[in-house]
Amino acid sequence: MNADGFAVVMAAAMRGARPEPELRVDEWSEEFMILPKSSARPGAYRIFRTPPARRILQCLSPRHPAKRVVIRGASQMLKTQIGLNWMCACIHRAPANILAIEPTDQLAKRLSARLTQTIRDVPALRAVIAPQRSRDSRNTVGAKDYEGGTIYIVTGGSASNLAEIPARYIYIDEVDRLEASVDGEGDPVEIIEARATTFANTCKFLEVSSPTIAGASKIDALYAMGTQEYFAVPCPHCGHRHELVIENFRYHRDDDSGFMTRAWFDCPHCGEEIDERHKKQMVADAALQPNHGWVARSAGDGETVSFHVSAFLAQAGSITWLALARQYARAKERLQTGDDEAMKVFYNTRLAISWEGSLDNTTAQELHKRAEPYPPRVVPDRALVVTLTVDTQLTRLEVQAEAWGPGLEHWVIDHQVFMGSPAELPSTPGSVWQRLDAYRRTPFVHAAGALIQASVYGIDSGGANTQDVYNYGAARARAGCLVLKGASKPNRPIIPGVPSKVDVDHRGEKIAGGVMLWMIGTDVAKDHLHNRWKLVDGPGAMHFHQALPMEWFEQLVAERPILKRMSGGFARRIWVKAPGDRNEALDLSVYNLALAHHLGLHKWSELDWQRLRARLVKPTADLFATAALEDAAAAVPEAATAWDAPPPAASDPAPPPPPAAAPALPSAVPAVYGRRIRSRGISR
């Protein structure tokens, strides 16, 4: 019998015109999905075990208006299972090409294996997906065919993997682990989403990840584009709906054994304690609320819904609040020693929050509150060595003096601003350079009465007055002046063993025996300081006097570390600041730390410090301290009293030359060891 061509064409046309059957991914999941035996709860998938998943699955349904669904979630929290449920539901009921992206080959193979296991366990999928390793190779590790499309599982590290694969559905796993730029062609998420251009009106994206470093986290940016929803649970005591956040998390240690015995939340409304035994019912009750318990913080961009899921919502049988409390307590203990890696892991993988390098966003305010009542320009009793650093600006010099004690505990004892142009010749009467000379010759008084001078001082040569700094520093090398510059390459020593030769004269011509340039590992020094700002006493602690203005503290914390992914795919920790923010206080603190290392103070033993104290702090010193201090104070050059004071007007009379310095006093370190500083370190 001859085939009726007209009937075949009409049948095909009717199939094409027929609308897709309604697909609600949450309902499909409960009807068809089977969890493998290797999972914590094998068998039929049931949403009542993870109520927060229902709304997310509904937003992934083809007819939901959201184009992009973003999950910023903790490790092992919903993300992968939701992705599998969604992709399998689409394969079964709304087939089209699917592009699944993983950051590495290993993760791509793992996803393929889980999908293969799911196909074997779910009869509805076995009926539509070609059997694995069939003769026509339609089911492989990287691609699986089914009627109506193919699912491609590839890595996001190569542009060739992402090109020429049109896809209606796109799943991107671990967004923050993708390369920052794919083969130099740009943002991988943008490149991947471009694969759905031909399905502009029907495409759907699922983008999930735990976050990394604040400012460098792509999932944070995607989350901010959306509705920024959190799961609000009702308090079992007062019914107030709230998010389970670390600020309300509490735990208790046994006084005798020291072991963690209990963890709970305080209700932010009534203050009552919420135990983990309440969690199952709270989560179930929350799911009965509008949007199944989710509360939006933002209207979003109109096409993105975004969710935040922390480990505090983990289902029964998974990680407990007590286990989270123990991990958090261990991370806090390591943080006290300056090691933030454990806390970073806790924030990223448990709280699903980007790590900012500090538990407190108001670090400047906290440091200002910690300011101590010791007087400026007085070396505290525990300190015995003084260093000075100078930062050059177009209209001024900023000088910071720090005193050092055992374990590199240090005190900011003075900060001065000398208004005037560094382009002036040092020989010009009243120039900023002459005032700097007078300042560095002026001794500081020790709390025990002794007078000491700075052992060494350094000047930053970066900026617009590099040659002026070279000229000044070369002429004063024998006075302990070091010319400094921040190293451009990362992970350099805080200060090198030997300087680099610049060899220029005042005309910029190279000469033998010219200035020596010390390259400072600024990123390493900033990490050192940043990790110890939380210390209030003891080795490594940094102290501040109360006369320092709030602006100084804001400059000290103006920069923060972020993890930046470079074009080669590797991650580099860099320090960034907001445009327009000033950071002179941080730069001066970094250079003072470098000078302390230059003197070798980080290697000093307790015996070294005792020897220095025995020679410096003598019982007779305080008999003359008051008179000597008055003489020294008279020699201090006049400095700006306001941070932004204008430079002297051209019509103002030239200031008188600086007064004679106090009688020459040896700096603390050479006074003890009987030699001038000629190179890095001190002979002991």
PyMOL commands that set and color helices and strands:
alter all, ss='L'
color gray80, all
select helices_A, chain A and resi 5-17+25-32+47-49+53-59+79-93+105-121+123-126+159-162+175-177+188-199+218-225+246-248+276-286+290-293+311-313+321-336+341-351+363-369+406-408+432-441+466-475+477-479+522-530+550-556+584-598+601-603+606-616+621-623+625-634+668-673
alter helices_A, ss='H'
color red, helices_A
select strands_A, chain A and resi 34-35+43-44+68-73+98-102+143-146+149-155+169-172+204-209+229-231+233-234+241-242+249-253+260-266+273-275+294-296+304-309+378-379+385-393+396-404+410-419+444-446+451-452+456-460+481-486+500-501+516-520+542-543+559-565+571-577
alter strands_A, ss='S'
color yellow, strands_A
deselect
rebuild
show_as cartoon
